[in-house]
Amino acid sequence: MRNVVVLAVSVFALTACSKSIPQDGFKQLKYGMTLAQLRALGFNCKADDLCSRDSSAERDETETLFGHPATVRLWTEKGLLKSIDVNVDIPQNNLAEEMVKAFGSPKSFDYTTIRGGRATQLIWQAPNGTSLSMVRSPDVGSAYSQNFGSLSYNGKAETATLLAAAVKAGVKADDF
């Protein structure tokens, strides 16, 4: 009986861990890294804003998301990494399904895009105030969302900005 209880607790612990949202960044990329640290990892950071790999090495085969090769772009502010965009060659809806399997159901809100369309922001918030996010657009005709998926790893400041947008869109702050 004791072995069954230990096994049950172990299975529960593994299941709970599999829903753990990354809190410090994506793989070797950690929020707060300096431009020099990012350059040392092979990113081209010419200015304090966007870092990406050189076009000749745009996709590093060691960078994957759910087993899919990924293209990674970094956003910095005041010389520090603040968010990470990860793009993969699978449809956005498929990526959203992978996210739900890995991290559970997200919080979400609908908003009007700058072009007047509708979109849904999905947010998986970590206990430390960081988050993962993605946008789903009902525009099924979009060639990009039909073929590619994009996910953002957000540091605390970016997460606060997303949550402020959610409140502006009418979501209650304590829903997050």
PyMOL commands that set and color helices and strands:
alter all, ss='L'
color gray80, all
select helices_A, chain A and resi 2-18+35-40+55-57+92-103+143-147+156-168+173-175
alter helices_A, ss='H'
color red, helices_A
select strands_A, chain A and resi 25-26+29-30+50-52+59-65+68-77+80-88+107-112+118-125+131-136+149-154
alter strands_A, ss='S'
color yellow, strands_A
deselect
rebuild
show_as cartoon
